[in-house]
Amino acid sequence: MESRMDGRKALITGGSMGLGRAIGARFAASGADVALVARRPEMLEEAKAEISAQAVGKVHTYPCDVTDPKALQAMFAQATSDMGQVDILVNNAGTSQTGKFEDITDEVWQSDFDLKLFAAIRLARLAFPGMKERRWGRIINVLNVGAKAPSPGGAPTAVSRAAGMALTKVLSGEGAPHNVLVNALCTGLIRSDQWVRRHKQEGTDMSFDDWLKEKGKSLPMGRYGEAEEFANMACFLASDSGSYITGTAINVDGGRSPVV
């Protein structure tokens, strides 16, 4: 089954690298116009060049700090003006922020919630009215499996992601009568730039591929996931193929989570 997105307009935060970039590539190859949002213009242009090479739809880029409410609103207005509308919103911005609970300051808590929760709240608030009016919309909140099964030392990310899962359920209930479908994708361990950085920090003599392969042996499927595998599920949910799925949080983790 091929999931097509011809004529759809998608906005993806955290779109210059990793999962966001892979989702943008998958959407654009499936026919959608995509707006990639991230902080660093140079990374956005690199992503645009790579995605455009195989895109069917158009690729737009918008440098923006999604923790800044005014910048977020201005970016959304520009993206809407350029594309005509936003049919699909993917809230993907975020990094893995964890630490011992007693050491986490108010500033760290606030920064994490601003990036991972409030940015999603504000963008959904901007996108929701148009989606409801057109009676077609998709919102995908990218979380991680810690939202369902928080581990010791998992704060603040596990807490902000759990809040994102609750937000998903609330929005799905309000959007369902208007054919606005809202779901979450919970990531496990996916090959990405953060693991490249971790590999460098450890200073191991192993190549990155061998190092990641060794780490992957502890997972049920025996390997880390690929960003493209995650993007495939996002494409399914964002297309008409996922037309009766809303209010759920799907693990894309190779069986890592102990919670369904």
C-alpha positions in Angstrom: 0.0 0.0 0.0 1.3 3.4 -1.0 0.5 6.4 1.2 0.2 9.4 -1.1 0.0 13.0 0.1 -0.4 14.9 -3.1 -1.6 18.5 -2.6 -1.2 18.4 1.2 0.8 21.1 3.0 2.9 20.0 6.0 4.8 21.9 8.7 7.5 20.0 10.6 9.4 21.4 13.5 12.9 20.1 14.2 13.0 19.6 10.5 16.7 20.1 9.7 18.1 16.9 11.2 17.2 13.4 12.3 13.6 12.4 12.5 12.2 15.7 11.3 14.4 15.7 8.2 13.5 12.1 7.4 9.8 12.9 7.8 10.1 15.9 5.6 11.8 13.8 2.9 9.1 11.1 3.1 6.3 13.6 2.9 7.9 15.5 0.0 8.5 12.3 -1.9 4.9 11.4 -1.4 3.6 14.6 -3.0 3.3 17.0 -0.1 4.7 20.5 0.1 6.7 20.7 3.3 7.8 23.5 5.5 10.9 22.7 7.6 11.3 24.6 10.8 14.5 24.7 12.9 16.9 27.2 14.5 19.9 27.0 12.2 19.5 28.4 8.7 22.5 26.6 7.3 21.2 23.2 8.5 17.8 24.0 7.0 19.3 24.8 3.6 21.3 21.6 3.7 18.2 19.6 4.5 16.2 21.5 1.7 18.9 20.7 -0.9 18.9 17.0 0.0 15.1 16.6 0.2 14.4 18.7 -3.0 16.6 16.3 -5.0 13.9 13.6 -4.7 10.8 15.7 -3.8 7.6 15.7 -5.7 6.2 18.6 -3.6 7.9 21.9 -2.8 10.2 22.4 0.1 10.2 25.6 2.2 12.5 26.5 5.1 11.8 28.8 8.1 14.5 29.5 10.7 12.7 29.9 14.0 13.2 29.4 17.7 10.0 27.6 18.6 10.3 28.5 22.2 9.7 32.2 21.3 5.9 32.7 21.0 6.1 35.8 18.8 8.7 34.2 16.5 6.5 31.1 16.3 3.4 33.1 15.3 5.3 35.0 12.7 6.8 31.8 11.2 3.4 30.2 11.0 1.9 33.2 9.3 4.6 33.2 6.7 4.4 29.5 6.1 0.6 29.8 5.7 1.0 32.7 3.3 3.6 30.8 1.2 1.8 27.4 1.1 -1.8 28.6 1.3 -2.7 26.5 4.4 -1.3 24.0 6.8 -3.0 20.6 6.6 -0.5 18.6 8.6 1.5 19.7 11.7 4.3 17.5 13.0 5.5 18.7 16.4 9.0 17.2 16.5 11.3 19.8 18.0 13.1 18.6 21.1 16.3 17.0 22.5 16.9 14.4 25.1 17.2 16.3 28.4 17.7 14.0 31.5 19.2 14.1 34.9 19.0 13.3 38.5 15.7 14.8 39.9 17.4 16.7 42.7 19.8 18.4 40.3 17.2 19.6 37.8 16.7 23.4 38.2 13.6 25.4 37.6 15.3 26.9 34.5 15.9 23.4 33.0 12.4 22.3 33.7 11.0 25.5 32.1 13.3 25.2 29.1 12.2 21.6 28.5 8.5 22.4 28.7 8.9 25.5 26.5 10.6 23.4 23.8 8.6 20.2 23.9 5.2 21.1 25.2 4.4 24.8 24.8 5.7 24.9 21.2 3.3 22.1 20.4 0.4 23.8 22.2 1.0 27.1 20.4 1.3 25.6 17.0 -1.7 23.4 17.4 -3.7 26.4 18.5 -2.7 28.2 15.3 -3.3 25.2 13.0 -6.5 23.9 14.5 -9.0 26.5 13.3 -8.1 26.1 9.6 -8.1 22.3 9.8 -11.5 22.3 11.4 -12.9 24.7 8.8 -11.6 22.6 5.9 -12.7 19.4 7.7 -9.3 17.8 7.2 -6.3 17.9 9.3 -3.5 15.8 10.9 -1.4 16.6 14.0 1.4 14.3 14.9 3.3 14.8 18.2 6.7 13.1 18.3 7.3 11.8 21.8 9.4 8.9 23.2 8.6 5.7 25.0 9.4 7.4 28.3 6.1 9.1 28.0 4.5 5.8 28.8 7.1 4.1 30.9 9.2 6.8 32.7 12.5 5.5 34.1 14.6 6.8 37.0 16.7 9.7 35.9 14.3 10.3 32.9 13.2 13.8 34.0 12.5 16.3 32.7 12.0 14.7 29.2 9.8 11.8 30.4 7.5 14.3 32.2 7.2 16.8 29.3 6.6 13.9 26.9 3.9 12.4 29.1 2.2 15.8 29.1 2.5 15.7 25.3 0.7 12.4 25.2 -2.1 13.9 27.3 -2.3 16.9 24.9 -2.6 14.4 22.1 -5.6 12.8 23.6 -7.3 16.1 24.4 -6.8 17.4 20.9 -8.0 14.2 19.3 -11.3 14.3 21.1 -11.9 17.9 20.1 -10.7 17.4 16.5 -12.5 14.1 15.8 -15.9 15.6 14.9 -14.2 17.8 12.3 -12.0 15.1 10.8 -8.9 16.5 12.4 -6.9 13.5 13.5 -4.3 13.8 16.3 -1.8 11.1 17.2 1.5 10.6 18.8 4.5 8.6 17.7 6.8 7.4 20.5 10.3 6.9 19.4 12.7 4.3 20.9 16.4 4.2 20.0 16.8 5.5 16.4 20.0 6.1 14.5 20.5 9.9 14.6 22.9 12.7 15.0 22.6 12.6 18.8 24.2 9.1 18.7 27.0 10.4 16.5 27.7 13.0 19.2 27.5 10.4 21.9 30.0 8.2 20.0 32.4 11.0 19.8 32.0 11.9 23.5 32.9 8.3 24.5 36.1 8.4 22.6 35.9 4.8 21.6 38.2 3.2 19.0 35.2 1.5 17.4 33.7 2.9 14.3 30.3 4.5 14.7 28.6 1.7 12.8 30.2 -1.0 14.9 29.6 0.9 18.1 25.9 1.3 17.3 25.6 -2.3 16.2 27.0 -3.4 19.6 24.6 -1.2 21.5 21.7 -2.5 19.4 22.3 -6.1 20.5 20.4 -5.4 23.8 17.2 -4.4 22.0 14.4 -6.9 21.2 15.1 -6.6 17.4 18.8 -6.5 17.9 19.4 -3.2 16.3 18.7 0.5 16.4 15.9 1.8 14.2 16.4 4.0 11.1 14.9 7.5 10.8 13.3 6.4 7.5 11.4 3.7 9.3 9.9 6.2 11.7 9.1 8.5 8.8 7.1 5.7 7.1 4.7 5.5 10.0 4.4 9.3 10.1 3.5 9.3 6.4 0.8 6.6 6.9 -0.8 8.6 9.7 -0.7 11.9 7.8 -2.1 10.4 4.6 -5.7 9.3 3.8 -4.4 5.7 4.6 -4.7 6.6 8.3 -8.2 8.0 8.1 -9.7 6.2 11.1 -6.8 6.5 13.5 -6.9 9.2 16.2 -6.1 9.6 19.8 -3.4 7.0 20.0 0.3 6.9 20.8 2.1 4.4 18.6 5.5 3.0 19.7 8.0 3.0 16.9 10.7 1.4 19.0 11.4 -2.2 17.8 9.7 -3.6 20.8 11.8 -1.7 23.4 8.9 -0.3 25.5 7.4 -2.5 28.2 4.1 -0.7 27.7 1.9 -1.2 24.6 
